[in-house]
Amino acid sequence: MALVSFRDSWRAGIDEKTQGELITTGIFAVSRNPIFIFIDLYFIGTFLINGALIFLIFAAVVIIGLHCQIIQEEKFLAKAYGQA
């Protein structure tokens, strides 16, 4: 759903040179970070299925890493698109 909503604005990371259109429709009307939420849920689910401590550690590392990425992206989006 996120990839379909992205249309031509898909990119990996922050691209300051080619900002593209701010997507606020589709799944992005519900969440600013649907792909990151899916990744978090995937790692949490993997831990819950396996129950091994290593999967809990992986989930925690991924969640913290993605949260840091979200903070960077939100700062960029606020600067690039303002209130929108």
C-alpha positions in Angstrom: 0.0 0.0 0.0 2.8 2.4 0.8 4.6 1.8 -2.5 1.4 2.4 -4.4 0.8 5.6 -2.5 4.3 6.8 -3.1 3.9 6.8 -6.9 6.9 8.7 -8.4 8.1 10.0 -5.0 9.7 6.7 -3.9 13.3 7.0 -2.7 15.6 5.5 -0.1 16.8 8.0 2.5 16.6 11.8 2.5 17.1 13.3 -1.0 17.6 17.1 -0.5 18.3 17.7 -4.2 15.1 16.1 -5.6 12.4 16.7 -2.9 9.4 15.5 -4.9 5.8 15.7 -3.9 4.7 15.3 -0.3 2.4 12.3 -0.1 -0.5 12.7 2.2 -3.0 10.3 0.7 -3.6 6.6 0.8 -1.8 4.9 3.7 0.1 8.1 4.4 -3.2 9.8 5.5 -3.1 7.4 8.4 0.6 7.2 9.2 3.7 9.2 8.1 5.8 6.1 8.3 3.9 3.0 7.3 6.9 1.1 6.0 8.9 1.6 9.2 5.8 0.5 11.2 5.7 -2.7 9.2 9.4 -3.4 9.7 9.0 -2.8 13.5 6.0 -5.1 13.6 7.9 -7.8 11.5 10.8 -7.9 14.0 8.5 -7.8 17.0 6.5 -10.7 15.5 9.6 -12.7 14.8 10.6 -12.4 18.4 7.1 -13.4 19.6 7.1 -16.4 17.3 10.6 -17.6 18.3 10.9 -16.2 21.8 14.7 -16.2 21.6 16.5 -13.3 23.3 18.5 -12.6 20.2 15.3 -11.8 18.3 14.3 -9.4 21.1 17.7 -7.7 20.8 17.3 -7.5 17.0 13.8 -6.0 17.4 15.1 -3.4 19.9 18.0 -2.4 17.7 15.8 -2.1 14.6 13.1 -0.1 16.4 15.7 2.4 17.9 17.4 2.7 14.5 14.2 3.4 12.6 13.1 5.9 15.3 16.3 7.8 14.7 15.7 7.7 10.9 12.1 9.0 11.5 13.4 11.9 13.6 15.8 12.9 10.8 13.1 12.6 8.1 10.6 14.6 10.1 13.1 17.4 10.5 13.7 17.4 6.8 10.0 17.3 5.9 9.2 20.2 8.2 12.0 22.2 6.6 11.1 21.3 3.1 7.3 21.4 3.3 6.5 23.5 6.3 3.1 22.9 7.9 1.8 20.7 5.1 
